[in-house]
Amino acid sequence: MSVTVEGPQSLGDKPSIKEVLKNRAFMTLFSAQFIENIGRAISGLALEFFIYELTGSPLMMGILAFIWLAPFVFIAPFAGVYTDRLDQRKIMLASNIVSCIASIGFVVIYLLYSFGYLLTYTYVDGYYDSGLPITIVVVSVKHVIWPLMALLFINSTAAAFFFPARSAYTRLIVEKKNLLVANSIGSTVFQIATIVGYVLAGVLAAKSYLGSFIFDASTFFISGMLIGMIFKVGKKPPKVEREKSENLRAEMKSIVKDMKIGYRTIREYPKISYMLVIFSALTFAMGAINVLFIVILQGEMHLGQLAYGLIQALMGATGIITALILMSIGKLNRKIMIINIAFLIVAGSMYAFAISRNIYVIASVLGIYGILSVLINVPASTIIQETVPYEKQGRVFGTQQLAQGIAQLIGMAIVSSIAEFVLPMYVLLGSSIILTFIMFIGFLFSFRKGLMSSDYSLEKSDDSTKGKPLSFNEIEENKEIKPLSTTASTTATLNINEK
């Protein structure tokens, strides 16, 4: 396949917040993302509380989390392949439309439940100890639960396509020197949406879950309209030239081949390979929190929806402050070192979350998580966008989602299977110990392999490498990528040797 990728690419230029804020395509995209994230926060909280109220089961909360994550395991690799093949704008628009339909489905199911159409009743005859007869009515909500789970799977599948498409398209419309600034703005948008979304979610869910689901559907509708505007103000992705598959079998073979390219691309960059392993380990250990979070807050601490929303909003507030600081810095060096330190602090704070049931301690831990999530996600996304060729980024993001999704599903499956029999405190302590051990090994490994070294050492040696013959890998890379434009100042660098 061949593509054209153009745009200023010098890492040595000074990052500019002003340039990013004036980028109409980028700001339109993240306005859409802001509105969509509010909707996801509102419907996510409503769905968690609603299903827990219906079932009261930690196992069901694990199944709910499994349903949400499953598409990121089974669908994400395909999404990454088609992100590199198709117009990312069309993928994002289609994703929004599907999510909007799924959200409308939540409204319909809740209305049917409210009128009693989805409930089934079983009458069981029995006797009191005194010998008097009694009829027990058992109400089943299974016909409420499974449609909600099916709609959640559809919504998550749409998200699995949206996220790699958004990340790859961001790389297309933002200059490389401004990627950290753009990702920081994106993180700020997400954190603000978290604050607004969870506060609104707490208010709406405390009154009516129906209002939460209606609000969610409306946000996807508005977000879709904004993404439609990107077709006018945004850059059109370069055309990908590839042979058309003759049949379904040939298409599947080409998809598998593209997935392998994503995996091999990750292996070419040691820092990205390390991130893949360490992120997967983190998501495995954090599976306990994903399953037990609602169980602890609602089941053990007896917190309502509003308190839950306010605690989540605090996490968003600390994330905003951190993202604004990163935005003002503009450029981070030694990103792996920053990620490692953040992971170690995550491991330490998990012990407090496991042991304490004091609302102020839990709020403090989540506030720390807000800071750490930005210090982990922004540098990680920037590393991939700065080093991986644009035309392979969808497959790389898809492979990353696959590995993390598998690890998280395994972690949640283990936690869900034992959560009915073991106190949440012991489960969380076990996860904390595992994460601490993993990060200790990771820190030693990354130090010995030099992964915490400078991210921009190539800038100092650019002049000295000019005119040198290409390596075998570079020759093979250039066989695949044939730029149609030869303008020296605008042709993108297609092969960067150090992550």
C-alpha positions in Angstrom: 0.0 0.0 0.0 1.2 3.6 -0.6 0.2 6.8 1.0 1.1 10.5 1.1 1.7 12.1 4.4 2.5 15.8 4.4 3.0 18.5 7.0 5.9 20.2 8.9 7.7 17.5 10.9 10.6 19.1 12.7 10.8 18.0 16.4 13.2 20.9 17.0 10.6 23.6 16.5 9.2 25.2 19.6 5.7 23.8 20.5 2.9 26.4 20.2 -0.4 26.3 22.2 -1.7 29.1 20.0 -1.2 27.1 16.8 -3.1 24.1 18.3 -6.0 26.3 19.6 -6.3 27.9 16.1 -6.4 24.5 14.4 -10.1 24.3 13.5 -10.2 20.6 12.7 -8.5 19.7 15.9 -10.7 21.9 18.1 -13.9 20.7 16.3 -12.8 17.0 16.9 -12.2 17.5 20.6 -15.4 19.6 21.0 -17.2 16.5 19.7 -15.1 14.3 22.0 -15.9 16.6 25.0 -19.7 16.3 24.4 -19.5 12.5 23.8 -17.4 11.9 27.0 -20.1 13.7 29.0 -22.7 11.4 27.6 -20.5 8.3 28.2 -19.9 9.3 31.9 -23.6 9.8 32.5 -24.8 6.6 30.9 -21.9 4.6 32.4 -22.7 5.6 36.0 -26.4 5.1 35.4 -25.9 1.7 33.9 -23.6 0.6 36.8 -25.9 1.8 39.5 -29.1 0.5 37.8 -27.7 -3.0 37.3 -26.3 -3.2 40.8 -29.6 -2.2 42.2 -31.4 -4.9 40.2 -29.0 -7.7 41.1 -26.8 -6.6 44.1 -24.1 -8.9 42.7 -20.4 -8.2 42.4 -20.2 -11.0 39.8 -22.7 -9.1 37.6 -20.6 -6.0 37.9 -17.6 -8.0 36.6 -19.7 -9.3 33.7 -20.7 -5.7 33.0 -17.1 -4.6 32.8 -16.3 -7.7 30.7 -19.0 -6.8 28.2 -17.6 -3.3 27.9 -14.0 -4.4 27.4 -14.7 -7.4 25.2 -14.8 -5.4 21.9 -11.4 -3.9 22.7 -10.0 -7.4 22.6 -12.0 -9.0 19.8 -12.8 -5.9 17.6 -9.8 -3.5 18.2 -7.3 -5.3 16.0 -9.8 -5.1 13.0 -10.5 -1.5 13.9 -6.8 -0.7 13.8 -6.4 -2.3 10.4 -9.4 -0.4 8.9 -8.3 2.9 10.6 -5.1 2.7 8.4 -7.1 1.7 5.3 -10.2 4.0 5.4 -11.0 7.7 6.0 -10.8 8.1 9.8 -13.5 10.8 9.6 -16.0 8.3 8.2 -15.1 5.8 10.9 -15.6 8.3 13.7 -18.9 9.5 12.2 -20.2 5.9 11.8 -19.1 5.1 15.4 -21.1 8.1 16.7 -24.2 7.1 14.8 -24.0 3.5 16.2 -23.5 4.7 19.7 -26.4 7.1 19.4 -28.7 4.2 18.3 -27.4 2.1 21.2 -28.1 4.9 23.7 -31.7 5.2 22.3 -32.0 1.5 23.0 -31.1 2.1 26.7 -34.1 4.6 26.8 -36.4 2.0 25.3 -35.4 -0.8 27.6 -35.7 1.4 30.7 -39.2 2.5 29.6 -40.3 -1.1 29.0 -38.9 -2.0 32.4 -40.7 0.9 34.1 -44.1 -0.3 32.7 -43.3 -3.9 33.8 -43.2 -5.4 30.4 -39.8 -7.1 30.8 -40.3 -8.5 34.3 -41.3 -12.2 34.8 -42.9 -13.6 37.9 -42.6 -17.0 39.4 -45.0 -18.1 42.2 -43.6 -20.6 44.8 -45.8 -22.2 47.4 -44.5 -22.8 50.8 -45.3 -22.9 54.5 -44.5 -20.8 57.6 -43.0 -22.6 60.6 -46.5 -22.5 62.1 -47.7 -24.6 59.2 -49.7 -21.9 57.5 -49.4 -21.8 53.7 -47.6 -18.9 51.9 -47.0 -18.0 48.3 -43.7 -16.3 47.5 -43.4 -14.2 44.3 -40.0 -14.2 42.7 -39.4 -11.4 40.2 -36.8 -12.0 37.5 -35.1 -9.2 35.7 -33.1 -11.3 33.2 -35.1 -9.8 30.3 -33.9 -6.4 31.4 -30.3 -7.3 32.0 -29.5 -9.1 28.7 -30.8 -6.4 26.4 -28.8 -3.8 28.3 -25.7 -5.9 28.1 -26.2 -6.4 24.3 -26.6 -2.6 23.8 -23.5 -2.0 25.9 -21.5 -4.4 23.7 -22.7 -2.5 20.6 -21.8 0.8 22.2 -18.3 -0.5 23.2 -17.7 -1.9 19.7 -18.4 1.6 18.2 -15.9 3.0 20.8 -13.3 0.4 19.8 -13.4 1.8 16.2 -13.6 5.5 17.4 -10.5 5.7 19.6 -7.8 4.4 17.1 -9.3 6.5 14.4 -9.3 9.6 16.6 -5.6 9.1 17.6 -4.5 8.5 14.0 -6.4 11.5 12.7 -5.0 13.7 15.4 -1.5 12.8 14.1 -2.6 13.9 10.6 -4.0 17.3 11.5 -1.5 18.3 14.2 2.2 19.1 13.6 4.6 16.7 15.3 6.1 19.5 17.4 2.6 20.2 18.9 1.6 16.6 19.7 2.2 16.8 23.4 0.3 20.1 23.5 -2.6 18.5 21.5 -2.7 15.4 23.7 -2.7 17.6 26.8 -5.6 19.6 25.4 -7.3 16.3 24.7 -6.7 15.1 28.2 -8.0 18.4 29.6 -11.1 18.0 27.5 -11.6 14.5 28.8 -11.1 15.5 32.4 -13.5 18.5 32.1 -16.0 16.1 30.6 -15.4 13.8 33.5 -16.2 16.5 36.0 -19.3 17.8 34.2 -20.4 14.3 33.2 -20.2 12.7 36.7 -21.7 15.6 38.5 -24.6 15.6 36.1 -24.7 11.8 36.2 -25.0 11.9 40.0 -27.8 14.5 39.9 -29.7 12.7 37.1 -29.2 9.2 38.4 -30.4 10.2 41.8 -33.7 11.4 40.3 -34.2 9.1 37.3 -32.1 6.7 35.2 -34.3 7.6 32.3 -33.1 11.1 32.2 -29.5 9.9 32.2 -30.1 7.6 29.1 -31.9 10.4 27.2 -29.2 12.9 27.9 -26.6 10.3 26.7 -28.4 9.8 23.4 -28.6 13.5 22.8 -24.8 14.0 23.4 -24.0 11.4 20.7 -26.3 13.2 18.3 -24.6 16.5 18.8 -21.2 14.9 18.7 -22.0 13.3 15.4 -23.0 16.7 13.9 -19.6 18.2 15.0 -17.7 15.3 13.5 -19.6 15.9 10.3 -18.2 19.4 10.2 -14.7 18.0 10.2 -15.4 16.9 6.6 -15.4 20.6 5.7 -12.7 22.1 8.0 -10.4 19.1 8.4 -7.7 17.6 6.2 -8.7 14.6 4.1 -6.6 11.5 5.0 -4.2 10.3 2.3 -5.6 7.8 -0.1 -4.4 4.2 0.5 -3.7 2.2 -2.6 -4.1 -1.5 -2.1 -5.3 -4.5 -4.1 -8.9 -5.3 -3.7 -9.6 -8.7 -2.1 -11.3 -11.1 -4.4 -13.4 -12.8 -1.7 -13.9 -12.9 2.1 -11.1 -15.4 2.7 -8.6 -13.2 0.9 -9.9 -10.2 2.9 -9.3 -12.0 6.1 -5.8 -13.0 5.1 -5.0 -9.4 4.3 -6.4 -8.3 7.7 -4.3 -10.9 9.5 -1.2 -9.7 7.5 -1.9 -6.1 8.5 -2.3 -7.1 12.2 1.1 -8.7 12.0 2.5 -5.5 10.6 1.2 -3.7 13.6 2.8 -6.2 16.0 6.1 -6.0 14.1 6.0 -2.2 14.1 5.7 -2.3 17.9 8.7 -4.6 18.2 10.8 -2.2 16.1 10.5 0.4 18.9 11.8 -0.8 22.3 10.1 1.9 24.2 6.7 1.1 22.7 7.2 -2.6 23.3 8.0 -1.9 26.9 4.9 0.3 27.2 2.7 -2.5 25.8 4.0 -4.9 28.4 3.8 -2.6 31.3 0.4 -1.2 30.4 -1.0 -4.7 30.0 0.4 -5.6 33.5 -1.2 -2.5 34.9 -4.6 -3.2 33.4 -4.4 -6.8 34.7 -3.8 -5.6 38.3 -6.3 -2.7 38.0 -9.0 -5.2 37.0 -9.9 -5.5 40.7 -10.8 -1.8 41.0 -12.9 -2.0 37.8 -15.0 -4.8 39.3 -15.1 -3.7 42.9 -15.4 0.1 42.6 -19.2 0.2 42.7 -19.3 -2.7 45.2 -17.1 -0.7 47.7 -18.7 2.7 47.2 -22.3 1.6 47.2 -22.2 -1.8 49.0 -19.6 -1.1 51.8 -19.6 2.7 52.1 -23.3 3.2 51.2 -22.6 6.2 49.1 -25.3 7.5 46.7 -25.0 8.5 43.1 -24.3 12.1 43.9 -21.4 11.4 46.2 -20.0 9.0 43.6 -20.2 11.6 40.9 -18.5 14.2 43.1 -15.6 11.9 43.9 -15.2 11.1 40.2 -15.3 14.8 39.5 -12.4 15.4 41.9 -10.4 13.0 39.8 -11.2 15.0 36.8 -10.2 18.3 38.4 -6.7 17.1 39.4 -6.4 15.7 35.9 -7.2 19.1 34.4 -4.5 20.8 36.4 -1.9 18.2 35.4 -2.9 18.4 31.7 -2.6 22.3 31.8 0.8 22.0 33.3 1.9 19.6 30.6 0.4 21.9 28.0 2.4 24.8 29.2 5.6 22.7 29.2 4.9 21.8 25.6 7.5 19.0 25.3 8.5 16.2 27.6 11.8 14.3 27.5 12.4 10.8 29.1 8.7 9.9 28.9 9.3 6.3 30.0 10.8 7.5 33.2 7.8 9.7 33.9 5.4 6.7 33.1 7.4 4.4 35.4 7.3 6.8 38.3 3.6 7.3 37.8 2.9 3.6 37.8 4.9 3.2 41.1 2.7 5.8 42.7 -0.4 4.1 41.4 0.8 0.8 43.0 1.3 2.6 46.4 -2.0 4.4 46.3 -3.8 1.1 45.7 -2.9 -0.1 49.2 -4.7 2.9 50.7 -7.8 2.2 48.5 -7.7 -1.5 49.6 -7.6 -0.8 53.4 -9.4 2.5 54.0 -13.2 3.0 53.8 -12.9 6.7 54.8 -14.5 8.9 52.2 -11.7 11.5 52.4 -9.0 8.9 51.9 -10.9 7.4 48.9 -11.3 10.9 47.5 -7.6 11.7 47.9 -6.7 8.4 46.2 -8.9 9.2 43.3 -7.5 12.7 43.1 -4.0 11.2 42.8 -5.3 8.9 40.1 -6.5 11.9 38.2 -2.9 13.3 38.2 -1.3 9.9 37.3 -3.7 9.1 34.5 -2.6 12.2 32.7 1.1 11.6 33.4 0.7 8.1 32.0 -1.7 8.5 29.0 -0.4 11.8 27.5 3.3 10.8 27.3 2.3 7.3 26.1 0.2 8.6 23.2 2.8 11.2 22.3 5.5 8.6 22.1 3.5 6.5 19.6 2.5 9.5 17.5 6.0 11.0 17.4 7.8 7.8 16.4 5.4 5.4 14.5 4.8 6.3 10.8 1.3 7.7 10.3 0.1 5.0 8.0 0.8 2.3 10.6 -0.5 4.1 13.7 -4.0 2.6 13.5 -2.6 -0.9 13.6 -0.3 0.0 16.5 -3.1 1.5 18.6 -5.2 -1.5 17.7 -2.5 -4.0 18.8 -2.1 -2.0 22.0 -5.8 -2.1 22.8 -5.8 -5.8 22.1 -3.0 -6.6 24.6 -4.4 -4.3 27.3 -7.9 -5.6 26.8 -6.8 -9.3 27.1 -4.9 -8.5 30.3 -7.8 -6.6 31.8 -10.3 -9.2 30.9 -8.2 -11.9 32.6 -7.8 -9.8 35.7 -11.5 -9.0 35.9 -12.4 -12.7 35.3 -10.2 -13.8 38.2 -11.6 -11.0 40.5 -15.2 -11.7 39.5 -14.9 -15.4 40.2 -13.6 -14.8 43.8 -15.4 -11.5 44.7 -18.4 -13.4 45.9 -16.3 -15.3 48.5 -13.4 -13.0 49.4 -13.5 -9.5 51.0 -12.8 -6.7 48.5 -9.9 -5.6 50.8 -8.0 -8.8 50.3 -8.6 -8.8 46.6 -7.3 -5.3 46.2 -4.3 -6.0 48.5 -3.4 -8.9 46.3 -3.6 -6.7 43.1 -1.5 -4.0 44.8 1.3 -6.5 45.6 1.2 -7.9 42.0 1.5 -4.4 40.6 4.3 -3.4 43.0 6.3 -6.4 42.0 5.7 -5.8 38.2 6.8 -2.2 38.5 9.9 -3.0 40.4 11.0 -5.5 37.7 9.9 -2.9 35.0 12.0 -0.2 36.5 15.1 -2.3 36.6 14.5 -3.6 33.1 13.9 -0.2 31.6 17.0 1.2 33.4 19.3 -1.6 32.2 18.0 -1.3 28.6 18.3 2.5 28.5 14.6 3.0 27.9 14.5 5.9 30.3 17.1 7.8 28.2 16.4 10.9 26.1 13.5 10.7 23.6 15.1 13.2 21.2 18.7 12.2 20.9 18.2 11.9 17.2 17.8 15.6 16.9 21.5 16.1 17.9 22.7 13.7 15.2 20.5 14.6 12.3 23.2 16.5 10.4 25.8 13.8 11.0 23.5 11.1 9.5 22.8 12.9 6.3 24.1 11.2 3.2 24.7 7.8 5.0 23.4 4.7 3.1 20.0 3.4 4.3 19.9 0.2 6.5 18.2 -2.9 5.2 15.1 -2.1 7.4 15.0 1.4 6.0 15.2 0.1 2.4 12.4 -2.4 3.1 10.3 0.5 4.7 10.8 2.7 1.6 9.6 -0.1 -0.7 6.2 -0.1 1.1 5.8 3.7 1.4 6.0 5.7 -1.8 5.4 9.4 -1.1 3.7 11.1 -4.0 4.9 14.5 -3.0 8.7 15.3 -3.1 8.7 18.7 -1.4 11.6 18.5 1.0 10.1 20.7 3.6 6.7 19.0 3.8 7.3 15.3 3.2 6.8 13.3 6.4 9.6 11.3 8.0 8.5 7.7 7.4 11.1 5.9 9.5 12.4 6.9 13.0 14.8 4.4 14.5 14.5 5.3 18.1 11.3 5.3 20.2 
